[in-house]
Each structure stands twice: as structure tokens, then as C-alpha cells.
Amino acid sequence: MNIKKDQSLISNLFSFMRYPLITKKNKLKNKKFDFVIIGIPNDITSSGKSGSKLAPNNIRKSSGNLIWEKKKWPWNFNLNKYINIIDNGDLIHEFGNIKSLNKNIIKKIDFFLNQRKKIITFGGDHYITLPILRSYKKFYKEISLIHFDAHTDTHFNGNYFDHGSIFYQAEKEKLINNKNTIQIGIRTYINKENKFKIITSEEFNKNKSKNIISKIKQTIQNKPTYLSLDIDCIDPSYAPGTGTPVINGININKLLKIIRKLKNINIVGIDIVEVSPPYDISDITSLTAATLALEFLYIEAYKIKNKI
């Protein structure tokens, strides 16, 4: 893939990592690509500080800090030699209309899954994961879930449109099951009814990486796996720009080590959610989100490079 040689940290950052920005369906027909970036600017279900609808473009802007390094440390190859990536821009939906949001998310995800593309989605609040999982369930029939978060998001209070109850609803709709779902970084109230496998933030920071990976693999088995990462899984000292920050979170160094060890797992889709730029400091949370997205892309390139 030919990437523009502009290495400026600030210029022309209209897409993630300056990958081709292609928003029209008719222009996708003759474009070869493996991965697609989609932004979903929505925070209609936020219960804390709003602002996550501004995240997709802020993450793109922050990705400018990552472009100059042709072989991102510690990877020893250029991922663009192995995978082709495009940015499909942001989902269009009627703001304030949750039915429009659900319908258009499913339509968009269905479109790319039917082309057998892998997807990284930038939220937006965490509610977007629910309609995304509805699409993945149709396509893959059965999936495992790796969920990084400070909260279990299983607290149903009678509101079906709530970013704090999405996995309660996902399990109820049989989009996921408790045997193959693991929640990592939890450090808030855990429902007694929650049967998902859980690694608390203290367990995560205390245990060896190999033990954490072992528990993840035991849980997800060999099924196609969706990964949802709420940025508030990370301690707010590293990622303050989020709507519901919780102290005593995941150590970013440990998180990166764990993510890099997921290269032998069949990850079929990813979302990174709950970045809230109005509460960010020097865009470090958006930079963290952009860096995590790039790490996931390197994992996929590594698989192709090494024929895994």
C-alpha cells in the first residue's frame, strides 16, 4: 500500500493514520482492503460526562503522532506490507434518535461483514457495541467476547437504551454466553447474577501476563472473538478523558503486553469506546485509543506475515 509521505504530526489528518478515506459505497467496489475503520459519533446513552460523540475525529487527529514511525516499536516490520486499511468515515444517523442509530449501525456492519472485512469501530459511548454484536451474531452464529472495562455493563434498570446494561441485554438476546465471555479490569459493583468470567483490575495488575492470557484463552476457546475495549478500563492517570472514570485501573504497560499476546487469537472485530475529548488532557486519551487501534492492526499483520 502506498501511503503519502507527509510525516507532519498535524497536517491533513482527515482519516486514521492518513489511510484512504472512502465513504461512498460505489468507490469501495474496486478498492482492495482487509480492514476498515468506522467512527460512530454518539453519546446519547451516556450516564456520566458526555462528549464521546467527539471521539472518532479526535482519535484520528491523535493518530498523526504515530505515522512517522514506519515500524512501530516494538514490532519489527511495516504492517502496510501485509494488510490494506481504509477509513470509512463516520456513521450517519439522526442525532437523538436511538432507533436510527441501531438501524444504521447494523446496516453498516452487515455491509462490511458480508464482504468478509474486519472492522475497528471508534465510539461513541459503549451502547454501540450492542447493535454491532447483533450484526456479528448473524454472520458468525457463535462468538466469544473479550471485554475490557471498569464496569460490567450488566446493570439493567428497565432502560433498554443504556450503555450500562448492554451485556445484560446481549446475553438475554443470546448474542453472547457466559461460558465464552471474559470481562477484564472490573473495579465496580458486580451483580450476583453476572456469570461472566471476570478479572478485576487488581488481579490484572498483580498477576503475570501468561496467567491472564491463559484465562482468556480458556474462556474464549477457539471461537471467533469480538473485542470491546472501554477506555475507562485504564487507570485515569493514563486515560483521564472518559465519561465515567474509576481510579485503581489497569496499568497501560501491562495492557499493551496482554494485547500483543492476542496475536494467536481469531479476533474478528474490535471497538474502542468511551473516549471523551472535552475531559482529555493534551489528547493523551485519544492518543492511547489510536495507539491501541494500531496495535490491533499490527497483530493482524503479524498473523499474515507469519501465516498464523
C-alpha positions as CSV (number, residue, x, y, z in Angstrom):
1,M,0.0,0.0,0.0
2,N,1.3,3.4,-0.9
3,I,1.0,5.9,2.0
4,K,1.5,9.6,1.5
5,K,4.9,10.7,2.6
6,D,3.5,13.6,4.7
7,Q,5.1,12.9,8.1
8,S,3.7,16.0,9.8
9,L,2.1,15.4,13.2
10,I,-0.7,17.9,12.4
11,S,-1.5,18.2,8.7
12,N,-4.2,16.5,6.6
13,L,-5.4,14.3,9.5
14,F,-8.8,13.6,8.0
15,S,-8.6,9.8,8.4
16,F,-7.0,7.4,10.8
17,M,-3.2,7.2,10.1
18,R,-3.9,9.0,6.8
19,Y,-5.2,5.8,5.3
20,P,-7.5,6.3,2.3
21,L,-10.8,8.0,3.4
22,I,-13.6,6.3,1.4
23,T,-17.1,7.0,2.5
24,K,-19.1,6.2,-0.7
25,K,-20.1,2.6,-1.4
26,N,-19.6,2.9,-5.2
27,K,-15.9,3.8,-4.5
28,L,-15.4,0.8,-2.4
29,K,-16.1,-1.7,-5.2
30,N,-12.7,-1.6,-6.8
31,K,-10.7,-0.9,-3.7
32,K,-8.7,-3.7,-2.2
33,F,-8.7,-3.7,1.6
34,D,-8.7,-6.0,4.6
35,F,-9.5,-3.7,7.5
36,V,-12.0,-0.8,7.7
37,I,-12.1,1.9,10.4
38,I,-15.6,3.2,11.2
39,G,-16.4,6.1,13.6
40,I,-19.8,6.2,15.4
41,P,-20.2,9.7,16.9
42,N,-22.8,9.1,19.5
43,D,-23.2,9.6,23.3
44,I,-27.0,9.6,23.6
45,T,-26.9,6.9,26.3
46,S,-24.0,8.3,28.4
47,S,-24.8,8.3,32.1
48,G,-21.8,10.4,33.2
49,K,-20.0,13.2,31.4
50,S,-21.0,13.5,27.8
51,G,-18.6,14.2,24.9
52,S,-17.7,10.8,23.5
53,K,-19.5,11.6,20.2
54,L,-16.5,13.8,19.5
55,A,-14.0,10.9,19.9
56,P,-13.7,9.4,16.4
57,N,-12.2,12.5,14.8
58,N,-10.1,13.2,17.9
59,I,-8.7,9.7,17.7
60,R,-7.9,10.2,14.0
61,K,-6.2,13.5,14.8
62,S,-4.1,11.9,17.5
63,S,-3.0,9.1,15.2
64,G,-0.8,11.7,13.5
65,N,1.7,11.1,16.3
66,L,2.0,7.5,15.2
67,I,2.5,7.9,11.4
68,W,6.2,8.8,11.2
69,E,7.4,5.6,12.8
70,K,7.3,3.2,9.8
71,K,8.0,0.2,12.0
72,K,6.2,0.9,15.2
73,W,8.1,-0.2,18.3
74,P,8.4,-3.0,19.3
75,W,7.2,-4.5,16.1
76,N,10.0,-5.1,13.6
77,F,8.0,-4.7,10.3
78,N,5.9,-2.3,8.4
79,L,2.3,-3.5,8.7
80,N,1.3,-1.8,5.4
81,K,3.2,-4.5,3.5
82,Y,0.8,-7.2,4.8
83,I,-2.7,-5.6,5.2
84,N,-4.6,-2.9,3.4
85,I,-6.6,-0.5,5.5
86,I,-9.2,2.2,4.7
87,D,-11.2,4.7,6.8
88,N,-14.9,4.7,6.0
89,G,-15.5,7.9,8.0
90,D,-18.3,8.3,10.4
91,L,-21.7,6.6,10.6
92,I,-24.6,8.9,9.6
93,H,-27.6,8.7,11.8
94,E,-30.3,11.1,13.2
95,F,-28.9,12.5,16.4
96,G,-31.2,11.8,19.4
97,N,-32.9,9.0,17.5
98,I,-31.8,5.7,19.0
99,K,-33.8,3.7,16.6
100,S,-32.0,5.4,13.7
101,L,-28.7,4.7,15.4
102,N,-29.5,1.0,15.9
103,K,-30.7,0.5,12.3
104,N,-27.8,2.3,10.7
105,I,-25.1,0.6,12.8
106,I,-26.5,-2.8,11.9
107,K,-26.8,-1.8,8.2
108,K,-23.2,-0.6,8.2
109,I,-21.6,-3.5,10.0
110,D,-23.6,-6.0,7.9
111,F,-22.3,-4.4,4.7
112,F,-18.7,-4.9,5.6
113,L,-19.1,-8.4,7.3
114,N,-20.8,-9.6,4.1
115,Q,-17.6,-8.6,2.3
116,R,-15.6,-10.5,4.9
117,K,-13.8,-7.4,6.1
118,K,-12.5,-6.9,9.6
119,I,-13.7,-3.8,11.4
120,I,-12.3,-1.4,14.1
121,T,-15.0,0.9,15.4
122,F,-14.4,4.1,17.3
123,G,-17.2,5.2,19.7
124,G,-19.0,7.0,20.9
125,D,-20.4,5.6,24.1
126,H,-20.4,1.9,24.8
127,Y,-24.0,1.4,23.7
128,I,-22.8,1.0,20.1
129,T,-21.4,-2.5,21.0
130,L,-25.0,-3.9,21.3
131,P,-26.1,-3.4,17.8
132,I,-22.7,-4.3,16.5
133,L,-23.0,-7.7,18.3
134,R,-26.3,-8.2,16.6
135,S,-24.6,-8.0,13.3
136,Y,-21.8,-10.3,14.3
137,K,-24.2,-12.9,15.7
138,K,-26.0,-13.1,12.3
139,F,-22.7,-13.5,10.5
140,Y,-20.7,-15.8,12.8
141,K,-23.6,-17.5,14.6
142,E,-21.5,-18.0,17.7
143,I,-18.8,-15.7,19.1
144,S,-16.7,-15.2,22.2
145,L,-16.2,-11.8,23.8
146,I,-13.2,-10.2,25.4
147,H,-14.5,-7.1,27.3
148,F,-12.1,-4.6,28.9
149,D,-13.9,-2.1,31.2
150,A,-14.1,-0.7,34.7
151,H,-17.8,-1.7,34.7
152,T,-19.5,-5.0,33.9
153,D,-22.3,-3.1,31.9
154,T,-24.8,-5.7,33.1
155,H,-26.9,-3.4,35.3
156,F,-30.4,-3.4,33.9
157,N,-32.7,-0.7,35.3
158,G,-35.6,-1.0,32.9
159,N,-34.0,1.2,30.3
160,Y,-33.1,-0.8,27.1
161,F,-31.1,2.1,25.7
162,D,-28.3,2.4,28.3
163,H,-24.6,2.0,27.9
164,G,-24.5,0.4,31.4
165,S,-26.7,-2.6,30.5
166,I,-25.5,-3.7,27.1
167,F,-24.1,-7.0,28.1
168,Y,-27.1,-7.9,30.2
169,Q,-29.1,-7.3,27.0
170,A,-26.6,-9.1,24.8
171,E,-26.7,-12.2,26.9
172,K,-30.5,-12.0,27.0
173,E,-30.7,-11.9,23.2
174,K,-28.2,-14.8,23.1
175,L,-25.6,-12.7,21.2
176,I,-23.0,-13.9,23.8
177,N,-22.9,-16.5,26.5
178,N,-21.3,-16.6,30.0
179,K,-19.1,-19.5,29.2
180,N,-17.2,-17.7,26.5
181,T,-17.2,-14.1,27.8
182,I,-14.5,-12.6,29.9
183,Q,-14.5,-9.1,31.5
184,I,-11.2,-7.6,32.4
185,G,-10.3,-4.5,34.5
186,I,-13.6,-4.6,36.5
187,R,-13.5,-2.5,39.7
188,T,-17.1,-1.5,40.4
189,Y,-20.1,-3.4,41.7
190,I,-20.6,-6.9,40.3
191,N,-24.1,-8.3,40.1
192,K,-24.6,-11.6,41.7
193,E,-26.5,-12.7,38.6
194,N,-23.4,-11.9,36.4
195,K,-21.9,-15.3,35.4
196,F,-19.3,-13.9,33.0
197,K,-15.6,-14.7,33.8
198,I,-14.1,-11.7,35.5
199,I,-10.6,-10.4,36.0
200,T,-10.6,-7.4,38.3
201,S,-8.1,-4.5,37.8
202,E,-6.2,-5.6,40.9
203,E,-6.0,-9.2,39.7
204,F,-4.9,-7.9,36.3
205,N,-2.1,-5.7,37.6
206,K,-0.9,-8.3,40.2
207,N,-0.9,-11.4,38.1
208,K,1.7,-12.4,35.4
209,S,0.8,-11.8,31.8
210,K,0.9,-15.5,31.0
211,N,-1.7,-16.3,33.6
212,I,-4.1,-13.7,32.3
213,I,-3.6,-14.9,28.7
214,S,-4.2,-18.4,29.8
215,K,-7.5,-17.5,31.4
216,I,-8.6,-15.5,28.3
217,K,-7.8,-18.5,26.0
218,Q,-9.6,-20.9,28.3
219,T,-12.7,-18.7,28.2
220,I,-12.9,-17.9,24.5
221,Q,-11.7,-21.3,23.3
222,N,-11.3,-21.4,19.5
223,K,-14.3,-19.4,18.6
224,P,-14.4,-16.2,16.5
225,T,-13.8,-13.5,19.1
226,Y,-15.1,-9.9,19.4
227,L,-13.1,-7.5,21.5
228,S,-14.7,-4.4,23.1
229,L,-12.4,-2.0,24.9
230,D,-13.9,0.7,27.1
231,I,-11.1,3.2,27.6
232,D,-12.1,3.6,31.3
233,C,-10.6,0.1,31.9
234,I,-7.3,2.0,32.0
235,D,-6.5,4.0,35.1
236,P,-7.5,7.6,34.7
237,S,-3.9,8.7,35.4
238,Y,-3.2,7.3,31.9
239,A,-6.6,8.0,30.3
240,P,-8.5,10.8,32.0
241,G,-10.7,11.7,29.0
242,T,-13.7,9.5,29.7
243,G,-17.2,9.9,30.9
244,T,-17.1,7.6,34.0
245,P,-13.5,7.4,35.2
246,V,-12.7,5.0,38.1
247,I,-9.4,5.1,39.9
248,N,-7.2,2.0,40.5
249,G,-7.4,0.8,36.9
250,I,-5.4,-1.2,34.5
251,N,-1.7,-0.4,34.1
252,I,-1.2,0.7,30.4
253,N,2.1,-1.1,30.1
254,K,0.5,-4.4,31.2
255,L,-2.4,-3.8,28.9
256,L,-0.2,-3.4,25.9
257,K,1.7,-6.6,26.8
258,I,-1.5,-8.5,27.0
259,I,-2.9,-7.1,23.7
260,R,0.3,-8.1,21.9
261,K,-0.1,-11.6,23.2
262,L,-3.5,-11.9,21.5
263,K,-1.8,-12.5,18.1
264,N,-2.8,-16.2,18.2
265,I,-6.5,-15.4,18.7
266,N,-9.1,-15.2,16.0
267,I,-10.3,-11.6,16.6
268,V,-13.0,-10.8,14.1
269,G,-13.9,-7.3,15.2
270,I,-12.9,-4.6,17.7
271,D,-14.4,-1.5,19.2
272,I,-12.7,1.2,21.3
273,V,-15.3,3.3,23.1
274,E,-16.0,6.0,25.8
275,V,-13.1,8.4,24.9
276,S,-14.5,11.8,25.8
277,P,-12.3,14.6,24.4
278,P,-13.7,17.5,26.4
279,Y,-12.2,15.9,29.5
280,D,-9.0,14.8,28.0
281,I,-5.6,16.4,28.9
282,S,-3.3,17.2,25.9
283,D,-5.3,14.5,23.9
284,I,-3.5,11.7,25.8
285,T,-6.6,9.5,26.0
286,S,-7.3,9.9,22.3
287,L,-3.6,9.1,21.6
288,T,-4.0,6.0,23.8
289,A,-7.0,4.9,21.8
290,A,-5.2,5.5,18.5
291,T,-2.2,3.5,19.7
292,L,-4.4,0.6,20.8
293,A,-6.1,0.5,17.4
294,L,-2.7,0.5,15.7
295,E,-1.5,-2.4,18.0
296,F,-4.6,-4.4,16.9
297,L,-3.7,-3.8,13.2
298,Y,-0.1,-4.9,13.9
299,I,-1.5,-8.1,15.4
300,E,-3.4,-8.9,12.2
301,A,-0.5,-8.0,10.0
302,Y,1.7,-10.3,12.2
303,K,-0.7,-13.2,11.6
304,I,-0.5,-12.7,7.8
305,K,3.3,-12.2,7.9
306,N,3.8,-15.4,9.9
307,K,0.9,-17.4,8.3
308,I,-0.9,-17.9,11.6
